[in-house]
């Protein structure tokens, strides 16, 4: 299985187009978008460049802080130090990035621009699909 994973590039498993948001969106807008898409987080993008990432956890922290979700812009609470992956990167370094950074999703870039997103779920599905002896439950 390791040999097969070495030959697969992130571009082959990433999701695109990416549901994202802008830095000036309100926390309430993000909450509505997360609810309607069933995603747990979104990249924050400006001119196709990843500026940050926002998650359900960030929204919950705002609620605990008593912030007004309708007037608090994403730029005030997003995570700014975002780990990204290049679309031409192989899967094994991507697995390491997920483990080392303890993230659920990684924006995928090409020449600095957002082109996709990959999640832990995408990686788990790839591992299952790449393992012929893995039992299929129907």
C-alpha positions, 0 to 999 in steps of 0.5 A: 500500500505504501508504494501505491500511496507514493505515486498518488498526488494530492491533485488526484484526491482533492475536492474542488471547487472549494467552498470558502469565505472571505475575511469580511464575512460575519461569523453568523454568515460562516455559521450558516454556510457551515450548517448548509454544507455540513462542513466543519471548517472553511478556508478564508480566501481573498483574491484566490490566496488563503488568508486563514481558516475558520472552524466550528470550534472558532464559532463556539469560542465566539459564543462563549466569549459573548461576541455578536455573531452578526457583527464579528468579521471572520478576520477577527477570529480566523486562524492565520497560520494555515498549513497548506499543501501543493497540488503536486505533493505526494500523499505520504508527506500530506499524511505527515502534515495532517498528523504533525499539525493536528488538522482536519483539512488542508487547503491545496494550492498551486503557485500560491492560489487555492485550487482545492481542499483535502480532508482526513476523510479523503485520506481515509477513503484513499487508504480503504480504496488502496487496500484490496484486502480491506473488507467492504461492508455493505 
